Amino acid sequence: MEDLVAPVRGMHCAACVGKVERALTSVPGVDRASVNLATERASVSFDPALTSVDALRTAVAAAGYELAEARPGAGPSDDAEQAAREADQRRQRTRLVVGALLSAPVLLGGMAHLLPWVPAVLQDPWVLLVLTTPVQFWVGWQFHRGFLHDLRYRNASMSTLVSVGTNAAYFFSVAVTLWPHAFPQHGAMRYYDVSAVVITLVVLGRWLEARARGRTSEAIRRLVSLAPRTARVVRDGVEVDVPTADVQVGDFVRIRPGERVPVDGVVSEGASTIDESMLTGESVPVDKRLDSKVFAGTVNRTGSFIFRAARVGSETTLARIVKLVADAQGSRAPIQRLADRVAAIFVPIVLAIAGLTFLGWWIFGPAPSALYALTSAVAVLVIACPCAMGLATPTAIMVATGRGAELGILVKNARALELLDRVNTVVFDKTGTLTIGRLVVTDVIAADGGEIGDGEILALAAAAEQGSEHPLGEAIVARAKERGLALPPIGEFTTVPGQGIDAMATDGRVLLGNRALMDARGVDVEALAPRARRLAADGKTVVYLALGGRALGV
C-alpha cells in the first residue's frame, strides 16, 4: 500500500468533505480515504498496482474538485500553500468590507418603517437596488459560482443554500421595484436587506474560517522554522554553505556556538553543550563529545564541533515530529465523523424542508400567501448553512495539537484528545518536564573552615561566569545581581566542554564546574561531597568553586 497526502481545492463546507471522500473510495484499489476541511487536505492509502495518483485526481475532478499535486515535504506549513491562504484571507476581507459598507444603508432602508429618522434617499427602491446589486453579484459571486458548480456536478452544498435563498429575495425585490402595481398592497415589500445582509454575514463567516485555517497551521510552521535553511558542510577541507535540503547522509557539518543543528548526526570532532529542550523538555544543556548524537533544531551553546550527517530531510527527528503533528491535525475524532455524516445529507434535507415550507405557506398561509411562502422558504435556506458543523471539530483539533506541540506535548491522533476527559492520572517520566525551564540558584554553601562567606563565593562564581552563555552561568550571574554583589575582575576565560570553566582572577586561578573538572585539576572536594550528594538527591545540579587549587564551596 502507498500513502498520499495532497491538498484538495474547491471545498467550502462539510458536505464537500463527504463528496471528495466518496469519489476517492470509489476508485478500485483505494483502501482508505480521509479528507479534512480545516487543513484542506486528503489522506489516501491505495494499492499502486491497482490504481494511480492520476486516477485519484481524475475521480476527484469528476466530483467537481481538484486534487493538487503533492510535493515532497509539502505540508500545511508549505510556503506556497501559506501564500494561497493569505491571499484568500485578503480577498475575503476585501469582499467583507465592501459588503458591510453597502449593506449598512440597505439594512437601514429596509427598516425605515421602524426607524422614522432614516433619510428618504435610503427608502428609494432604486437606490436600494443599486446598493444591493454589487453585494449580490460581486461580494456573493463565490456562492453563485459554487451553486453553478453544484448544478454541473449534481451536488448540493452550502453555496446552494446561500445562492438560492439570496437570489430568491433579490429577484423578488427587483420584480417589486420594476412592476409594483403587479403585486397586492401587502405583497409589494422589498427584501434587498435580506439579500445584502445575508451575503455579507456569510462572507464574514468565510473570512473567519480563512483566518482560523491560517492560524491553526502556525504551530507547524514554527516547528519547521527550528531547522536552519542552510548548513555549513565541510567538503575537501573547505567549508561551504549549502541549503539544508541538499545535505546528504555522510556529509560533515560544522556547527559554531549559537547555531542550530540542521540535520541529525554523530559528533566526529570537537565537543560542546547543546540545548535539547525543544526535544526533551530538559532545560539543562547536554554535553556532546566524540560519537554523541545531535538532532536537527537543537541549539549549540558553547564549543564548535563537526558532526557526520546520519538522518536528513524527512528522516530527521524534527521532521518526524512535524509529520506527527500534521497527521494529528489531519486525523478525525469519532464525533467529527458523525458530524460529517450528518452534513453530507444536511443540504438535501434543508432544500426539501424549504420546498415544503414554500408549499405549506402558499397553500395554507394567509394572504398574500405567495409572499409569506417566499420569505419563509428563504429564511429556512439562509439560516441552515452547515459550515460550523463541518469546521468546529477539525479546527479545535488543529489548535489543540498545534499548541500542544509548541509546549512539547505531542498528540498522535484526534481520538486521543477525545478520550482525555476520561483521564484521571498523568505519569511523567522525567523531572525536567515539570519545571518552568529556567534555572535558579537555590543554595550557596561555603566549605567548613573557609575564609570567605557565601556572598563572596557567589560574587566570585558570577564574575567567572559573566562571559558564559551556559544556563547555569546565567542563573549564577542573575542571582548575584539580585543580591547587588560587586563582582571582582576576571582575566582570561576558558570553557571546558562538559565540565565547566577555567578563569584567572586577581588571587589566582578560578575553577567552576562539576566533580569531573575538580578531579581533572587535582582539587580535593571530599569535604564538600556529603553536602553535594544531598543536593543532588533533591534533583539539584551541583557546581563546585575552587580558587588557587583549593575548594571554596558549592
VMD Tcl script that draws the C-alpha trace (Angstrom):
set ca {
  {0.00 0.00 0.00}
  {1.10 3.56 -0.69}
  {0.07 6.69 1.22}
  {-0.67 10.06 -0.38}
  {-1.36 13.36 1.34}
  {-2.34 16.14 -1.04}
  {-4.22 19.47 -0.99}
  {-7.83 19.49 -2.18}
  {-9.07 22.71 -3.75}
  {-12.66 23.83 -4.11}
  {-14.06 22.63 -0.76}
  {-16.20 25.11 1.16}
  {-18.36 23.15 3.59}
  {-18.75 19.83 5.36}
  {-20.85 18.43 2.52}
  {-17.85 18.81 0.22}
  {-15.81 16.52 2.50}
  {-18.20 13.62 2.00}
  {-18.25 14.08 -1.77}
  {-14.47 14.05 -2.09}
  {-14.18 11.01 0.19}
  {-16.82 9.10 -1.79}
  {-15.05 9.99 -5.03}
  {-11.73 8.68 -3.70}
  {-13.08 5.49 -2.13}
  {-14.95 4.66 -5.34}
  {-11.61 4.19 -7.15}
  {-10.59 0.48 -7.28}
  {-7.51 -0.13 -5.18}
  {-8.18 2.60 -2.61}
  {-8.11 1.14 0.89}
  {-8.82 4.28 2.89}
  {-9.51 7.95 2.25}
  {-9.89 10.77 4.74}
  {-10.48 14.44 3.96}
  {-10.01 17.29 6.43}
  {-11.86 20.54 5.77}
  {-9.76 22.62 8.17}
  {-6.42 21.61 6.60}
  {-7.99 21.25 3.11}
  {-6.03 18.04 2.57}
  {-6.84 14.47 1.61}
  {-5.04 11.44 3.01}
  {-5.35 8.35 0.81}
  {-3.99 4.82 1.18}
  {-4.04 2.90 -2.10}
  {-2.52 -0.06 -3.92}
  {-0.24 1.29 -6.70}
  {-0.68 -1.99 -8.59}
  {-4.42 -1.30 -8.98}
  {-4.61 2.47 -9.31}
  {-2.50 5.62 -9.64}
  {-2.40 9.19 -8.44}
  {-3.72 10.31 -11.84}
  {-6.75 8.05 -11.39}
  {-7.39 9.57 -7.97}
  {-7.05 13.06 -9.40}
  {-9.50 12.19 -12.20}
  {-12.06 10.84 -9.73}
  {-11.87 13.96 -7.59}
  {-12.17 16.18 -10.68}
  {-15.29 14.27 -11.72}
  {-16.81 15.22 -8.38}
  {-16.06 18.87 -9.08}
  {-12.93 19.39 -7.02}
  {-9.17 19.45 -7.61}
  {-6.63 17.09 -6.05}
  {-3.49 19.23 -6.25}
  {-0.01 17.86 -6.71}
  {1.66 16.71 -3.50}
  {5.25 17.95 -3.42}
  {7.75 16.02 -1.31}
  {7.94 17.56 2.14}
  {4.98 19.81 1.49}
  {2.52 20.21 4.30}
  {0.19 22.69 5.95}
  {3.22 24.89 6.54}
  {4.39 24.86 2.91}
  {5.25 28.38 1.69}
  {3.10 28.13 -1.45}
  {0.06 26.97 0.50}
  {0.61 29.63 3.13}
  {0.75 32.30 0.43}
  {-2.51 30.96 -1.03}
  {-4.16 31.05 2.41}
  {-3.06 34.63 2.97}
  {-4.34 35.64 -0.47}
  {-7.70 34.03 0.33}
  {-7.85 35.96 3.61}
  {-7.19 39.24 1.78}
  {-9.89 38.50 -0.80}
  {-12.45 37.61 1.85}
  {-11.55 40.71 3.88}
  {-11.95 42.98 0.84}
  {-15.34 41.46 0.00}
  {-16.40 41.72 3.63}
  {-15.52 45.43 3.84}
  {-17.32 46.24 0.58}
  {-20.32 44.15 1.61}
  {-20.54 45.81 5.03}
  {-20.29 49.35 3.60}
  {-23.05 48.70 1.06}
  {-25.26 46.53 3.28}
  {-25.46 49.01 6.17}
  {-27.51 51.62 4.26}
  {-29.59 48.86 2.65}
  {-30.42 47.49 6.10}
  {-31.42 50.96 7.30}
  {-33.59 51.40 4.23}
  {-35.32 48.09 4.89}
  {-36.06 49.16 8.48}
  {-37.41 52.60 7.61}
  {-40.87 51.63 8.86}
  {-39.35 51.11 12.32}
  {-36.83 53.98 12.23}
  {-38.51 57.26 11.23}
  {-35.17 59.11 11.12}
  {-33.89 57.10 8.13}
  {-33.26 59.50 5.18}
  {-35.74 59.38 2.33}
  {-32.98 58.59 -0.16}
  {-32.38 55.24 1.56}
  {-36.05 54.38 1.20}
  {-35.95 54.79 -2.57}
  {-36.18 51.26 -4.07}
  {-33.94 52.23 -6.98}
  {-31.19 53.37 -4.60}
  {-31.53 50.10 -2.68}
  {-31.31 48.18 -5.96}
  {-28.09 49.98 -6.92}
  {-26.54 49.35 -3.49}
  {-27.61 45.70 -3.31}
  {-26.58 44.58 -6.80}
  {-22.77 44.70 -6.20}
  {-23.26 42.81 -2.95}
  {-25.39 40.17 -4.61}
  {-23.21 39.57 -7.67}
  {-19.68 40.65 -6.68}
  {-19.41 40.09 -2.96}
  {-21.54 36.96 -3.22}
  {-20.19 35.68 -6.53}
  {-18.31 32.85 -4.82}
  {-21.64 31.40 -3.68}
  {-23.30 31.71 -7.07}
  {-20.26 30.15 -8.74}
  {-20.45 27.35 -6.19}
  {-24.13 26.86 -6.97}
  {-23.42 26.61 -10.70}
  {-20.63 24.17 -9.88}
  {-23.08 22.10 -7.83}
  {-25.59 22.10 -10.66}
  {-22.97 20.92 -13.12}
  {-21.93 18.01 -10.92}
  {-25.42 17.37 -9.49}
  {-24.34 18.21 -5.97}
  {-25.65 20.43 -3.20}
  {-23.59 22.42 -0.73}
  {-23.69 25.48 1.48}
  {-23.27 27.62 -1.63}
  {-26.51 26.13 -2.95}
  {-28.41 27.29 0.12}
  {-26.96 30.80 0.11}
  {-27.29 31.33 -3.63}
  {-30.84 30.03 -3.94}
  {-32.01 31.93 -0.86}
  {-30.46 35.29 -1.65}
  {-31.31 35.14 -5.36}
  {-34.93 34.44 -4.48}
  {-35.01 37.50 -2.19}
  {-33.10 39.68 -4.67}
  {-35.08 38.90 -7.82}
  {-38.39 39.10 -5.95}
  {-37.36 42.60 -4.79}
  {-36.31 43.56 -8.33}
  {-39.70 42.41 -9.62}
  {-41.50 44.52 -7.00}
  {-39.30 47.51 -7.92}
  {-39.93 47.19 -11.67}
  {-43.63 46.26 -11.52}
  {-45.00 47.47 -8.17}
  {-48.62 47.52 -9.41}
  {-48.48 43.83 -10.25}
  {-48.34 42.96 -6.55}
  {-51.04 43.33 -3.92}
  {-50.58 46.17 -1.48}
  {-49.28 43.92 1.28}
  {-47.16 41.92 -1.14}
  {-45.19 44.85 -2.51}
  {-42.48 44.67 0.16}
  {-38.88 44.54 -0.99}
  {-36.23 42.31 0.58}
  {-32.99 43.86 -0.61}
  {-31.80 43.90 3.00}
  {-32.21 40.10 3.24}
  {-30.06 39.56 0.16}
  {-27.31 42.04 1.11}
  {-27.08 41.29 4.83}
  {-27.18 37.51 4.47}
  {-24.38 37.50 1.90}
  {-22.28 39.88 4.00}
  {-22.73 37.75 7.12}
  {-21.81 34.54 5.29}
  {-18.73 36.26 3.83}
  {-17.87 37.26 7.40}
  {-18.03 33.58 8.28}
  {-15.79 32.70 5.32}
  {-13.25 35.32 6.42}
  {-13.24 33.98 9.97}
  {-12.78 30.45 8.60}
  {-9.85 31.59 6.46}
  {-8.22 33.24 9.47}
  {-8.74 30.13 11.59}
  {-7.15 27.90 8.94}
  {-4.15 30.19 8.68}
  {-3.59 30.39 12.41}
  {-4.03 26.69 13.12}
  {-1.11 25.78 10.83}
  {1.14 28.34 12.55}
  {2.39 25.73 15.04}
  {3.77 23.52 12.27}
  {5.44 26.49 10.59}
  {7.16 27.34 13.87}
  {8.36 23.76 14.26}
  {9.70 23.72 10.71}
  {11.50 27.02 11.29}
  {13.55 25.43 14.09}
  {15.79 23.85 11.46}
  {18.11 26.36 9.73}
  {17.70 26.86 5.99}
  {21.43 26.43 5.32}
  {24.19 24.16 6.64}
  {27.97 24.63 6.71}
  {29.26 21.46 5.03}
  {32.95 20.54 5.04}
  {33.95 19.19 1.63}
  {37.56 18.57 0.66}
  {38.68 20.61 3.65}
  {36.64 23.64 2.58}
  {33.52 24.87 4.41}
  {30.62 25.51 2.02}
  {27.18 26.87 2.90}
  {24.51 24.75 1.20}
  {20.70 24.53 1.58}
  {19.77 22.14 4.38}
  {17.68 20.16 1.89}
  {20.88 19.38 -0.07}
  {22.76 17.86 2.87}
  {23.43 14.17 2.22}
  {23.94 11.30 4.64}
  {27.67 11.08 5.35}
  {28.35 14.81 4.88}
  {30.42 16.50 7.58}
  {28.80 19.66 9.01}
  {30.44 22.28 11.22}
  {28.40 23.94 13.98}
  {29.56 27.07 15.78}
  {28.33 28.46 19.13}
  {24.79 29.82 18.97}
  {23.87 27.98 15.75}
  {21.11 25.42 15.30}
  {21.89 21.91 14.14}
  {20.44 21.43 10.60}
  {20.15 17.60 10.47}
  {20.59 14.60 12.77}
  {24.09 13.18 13.08}
  {27.02 11.97 15.21}
  {29.85 14.17 16.53}
  {33.11 13.35 14.77}
  {35.34 16.20 16.00}
  {35.25 18.65 18.91}
  {32.98 18.92 21.95}
  {30.24 21.24 23.15}
  {27.00 21.53 25.12}
  {23.69 21.58 23.26}
  {20.27 22.85 24.35}
  {17.87 19.99 23.52}
  {14.88 21.44 25.39}
  {12.81 21.62 22.20}
  {13.03 17.82 22.02}
  {13.25 16.60 25.59}
  {11.90 19.45 27.71}
  {15.06 19.35 29.81}
  {16.35 22.87 30.47}
  {19.96 21.88 31.23}
  {22.16 21.64 28.09}
  {23.54 18.20 27.23}
  {27.27 17.58 26.90}
  {28.34 16.37 23.46}
  {31.63 14.62 22.78}
  {33.01 12.27 20.15}
  {30.31 9.84 18.90}
  {27.50 11.74 20.70}
  {24.25 12.10 18.75}
  {22.96 15.54 17.79}
  {19.49 16.40 16.48}
  {18.10 18.89 13.99}
  {16.64 22.04 15.54}
  {18.69 21.90 18.75}
  {20.93 24.85 19.69}
  {24.70 24.67 20.16}
  {25.65 26.56 23.30}
  {29.43 26.65 23.74}
  {32.12 24.97 21.64}
  {32.49 24.42 17.92}
  {32.30 20.87 16.56}
  {31.92 18.82 13.39}
  {29.38 16.03 13.03}
  {28.61 13.45 10.35}
  {25.04 13.62 8.97}
  {23.11 10.43 9.74}
  {19.47 11.39 9.01}
  {18.43 14.14 6.63}
  {15.25 15.55 5.12}
  {12.05 13.85 6.24}
  {14.04 11.30 8.28}
  {15.27 13.73 10.97}
  {13.73 13.63 14.41}
  {12.35 17.16 13.94}
  {10.79 16.25 10.58}
  {9.14 13.22 12.14}
  {7.73 15.39 14.93}
  {6.35 17.79 12.30}
  {4.77 14.84 10.47}
  {3.30 13.54 13.71}
  {1.68 16.91 14.42}
  {0.44 17.23 10.83}
  {-1.04 13.71 10.95}
  {-2.75 14.50 14.25}
  {-4.18 17.73 12.84}
  {-5.48 15.82 9.83}
  {-6.96 12.97 11.88}
  {-10.64 12.87 12.69}
  {-12.21 12.28 16.06}
  {-15.22 9.93 16.28}
  {-17.55 12.86 16.91}
  {-16.23 14.56 13.77}
  {-17.07 11.53 11.68}
  {-20.64 11.76 12.97}
  {-20.79 15.47 12.12}
  {-19.50 14.79 8.59}
  {-22.11 12.07 8.03}
  {-24.87 14.42 9.15}
  {-23.52 17.25 6.99}
  {-23.46 15.02 3.92}
  {-27.25 14.68 3.99}
  {-27.96 18.02 5.61}
  {-28.13 20.17 2.47}
  {-30.58 17.96 0.55}
  {-32.78 17.75 3.65}
  {-32.73 21.56 4.04}
  {-33.69 22.01 0.37}
  {-36.56 19.60 0.85}
  {-37.73 21.38 4.01}
  {-37.52 24.76 2.25}
  {-39.64 23.39 -0.60}
  {-42.24 22.01 1.80}
  {-42.23 25.32 3.69}
  {-42.94 27.21 0.48}
  {-45.78 24.87 -0.48}
  {-47.27 24.92 3.03}
  {-47.39 28.72 3.27}
  {-48.57 29.06 -0.33}
  {-51.46 26.64 0.15}
  {-52.44 27.26 3.77}
  {-50.92 30.65 4.61}
  {-52.77 33.97 4.88}
  {-52.85 36.46 2.04}
  {-50.62 37.31 0.34}
  {-49.69 33.64 0.59}
  {-47.03 33.72 -2.14}
  {-45.13 36.44 -0.26}
  {-45.24 34.55 3.03}
  {-44.24 31.36 1.24}
  {-41.23 33.01 -0.39}
  {-39.94 34.75 2.74}
  {-40.37 31.63 4.89}
  {-38.57 29.41 2.38}
  {-35.71 31.93 2.07}
  {-35.41 32.04 5.87}
  {-35.05 28.26 6.02}
  {-32.36 28.30 3.32}
  {-30.17 31.06 4.68}
  {-30.11 30.04 8.36}
  {-29.31 26.37 7.68}
  {-25.71 26.65 6.42}
  {-23.76 23.70 7.89}
  {-20.33 25.36 7.77}
  {-19.88 25.48 11.55}
  {-20.79 21.82 11.90}
  {-18.05 20.81 9.49}
  {-15.34 23.15 10.78}
  {-15.78 23.21 14.56}
  {-14.19 19.86 15.39}
  {-11.26 19.87 12.92}
  {-10.37 23.45 13.86}
  {-10.41 22.56 17.56}
  {-8.16 19.56 16.84}
  {-5.71 21.68 14.85}
  {-5.48 24.31 17.58}
  {-5.08 21.71 20.34}
  {-2.42 19.64 18.59}
  {-0.53 22.70 17.35}
  {-0.49 24.43 20.72}
  {0.48 21.15 22.36}
  {3.43 20.77 20.00}
  {4.65 24.27 20.91}
  {4.60 23.22 24.58}
  {6.31 19.90 23.91}
  {3.15 17.76 24.07}
  {2.74 15.54 21.00}
  {-0.69 14.07 20.28}
  {-0.73 11.16 17.85}
  {-4.38 11.36 16.77}
  {-7.68 13.10 17.43}
  {-9.18 10.08 19.16}
  {-6.62 10.50 21.96}
  {-7.84 14.06 22.50}
  {-11.45 12.95 22.68}
  {-10.56 10.37 25.33}
  {-8.78 12.92 27.56}
  {-11.93 13.64 29.53}
  {-11.66 10.12 30.99}
  {-8.06 10.56 32.19}
  {-7.64 10.64 35.98}
  {-3.88 10.02 36.30}
  {-0.90 11.52 34.46}
  {2.53 9.87 34.78}
  {5.70 11.87 33.99}
  {8.95 10.08 33.26}
  {11.32 12.98 33.93}
  {11.55 15.89 36.33}
  {12.52 18.34 33.61}
  {9.04 18.09 32.12}
  {7.59 19.57 35.30}
  {9.92 22.58 35.58}
  {9.50 26.07 34.17}
  {12.70 25.59 32.16}
  {14.61 28.37 33.92}
  {17.49 27.59 36.29}
  {17.86 29.48 39.60}
  {20.42 29.34 42.39}
  {18.87 27.67 45.45}
  {21.85 27.13 47.78}
  {25.30 28.65 48.29}
  {27.42 26.64 50.76}
  {30.93 27.59 51.90}
  {33.45 24.91 52.83}
  {33.96 24.31 56.54}
  {36.73 26.50 57.91}
  {36.74 28.58 54.76}
  {37.98 32.17 54.80}
  {35.11 33.61 52.74}
  {31.33 33.52 53.12}
  {28.53 32.61 50.73}
  {28.25 36.17 49.38}
  {31.89 36.25 48.32}
  {31.59 32.75 46.85}
  {28.57 33.81 44.79}
  {30.31 37.02 43.64}
  {33.44 35.15 42.54}
  {31.39 32.49 40.72}
  {29.29 35.17 38.98}
  {32.42 37.07 37.93}
  {33.84 33.91 36.36}
  {30.52 33.17 34.58}
  {29.95 36.67 33.14}
  {31.23 35.63 29.73}
  {29.40 32.31 29.69}
  {26.19 31.53 27.75}
  {25.52 28.37 29.76}
  {22.14 28.41 31.60}
  {23.90 27.53 34.87}
  {26.22 30.52 34.45}
  {23.31 32.81 33.58}
  {21.49 31.70 36.73}
  {24.54 32.39 38.91}
  {25.04 35.86 37.41}
  {21.34 36.66 37.80}
  {21.38 35.67 41.50}
  {24.44 37.85 42.17}
  {22.75 40.82 40.51}
  {19.62 40.24 42.60}
  {21.75 40.48 45.76}
  {23.58 43.56 44.46}
  {27.02 41.96 44.83}
  {30.14 43.64 43.49}
  {31.94 41.27 41.13}
  {35.75 41.01 41.25}
  {37.72 41.44 37.98}
  {38.40 38.33 35.89}
  {41.13 37.94 33.29}
  {41.33 35.11 30.79}
  {38.34 32.82 30.45}
  {38.21 29.28 29.03}
  {35.28 26.92 28.66}
  {35.92 23.25 29.38}
  {33.18 21.43 27.42}
  {31.13 19.12 29.61}
  {32.92 20.17 32.80}
  {32.82 23.92 33.49}
  {35.06 26.98 33.16}
  {38.64 27.94 33.92}
  {39.27 31.63 34.59}
  {42.01 33.83 36.06}
  {41.25 36.13 39.00}
  {43.48 38.51 40.94}
  {44.03 35.95 43.70}
  {44.67 33.00 41.41}
  {43.03 30.56 39.02}
  {39.27 30.03 39.40}
  {37.66 26.70 38.58}
  {33.88 26.48 38.43}
  {32.19 23.28 37.32}
  {31.31 19.68 38.13}
  {33.18 16.99 40.05}
  {34.92 15.81 36.88}
  {36.56 19.23 36.43}
  {37.78 19.27 40.03}
  {39.18 15.74 39.76}
  {40.92 16.54 36.47}
  {42.61 19.61 38.00}
  {43.54 17.82 41.25}
  {41.22 19.79 43.55}
  {40.18 17.93 46.71}
  {36.39 18.28 47.22}
  {35.81 15.36 49.60}
  {34.89 17.71 52.45}
  {32.03 19.06 50.32}
  {30.98 15.67 48.91}
  {28.30 14.79 51.56}
  {26.53 18.12 51.04}
  {26.83 17.78 47.28}
  {25.22 14.35 47.40}
  {22.29 15.68 49.44}
  {21.74 18.49 46.94}
  {21.93 16.06 44.01}
  {19.44 13.76 45.76}
  {16.98 16.68 45.73}
  {17.34 16.92 41.95}
  {19.65 19.94 42.01}
  {22.73 20.50 39.83}
  {25.88 20.83 41.94}
  {28.57 23.33 40.85}
  {31.91 23.39 42.70}
  {34.03 26.54 43.12}
  {37.80 26.42 43.63}
  {40.39 29.20 43.87}
  {44.10 28.56 43.60}
  {43.61 24.81 43.72}
  {41.52 24.90 46.92}
  {37.76 24.15 47.08}
  {35.79 27.12 48.44}
  {32.24 25.82 48.30}
  {29.29 24.70 46.16}
}
mol new
graphics top color blue
foreach p $ca { graphics top sphere $p radius 0.5 }
foreach p [lrange $ca 0 end-1] q [lrange $ca 1 end] { graphics top cylinder $p $q radius 0.2 }
display resetview
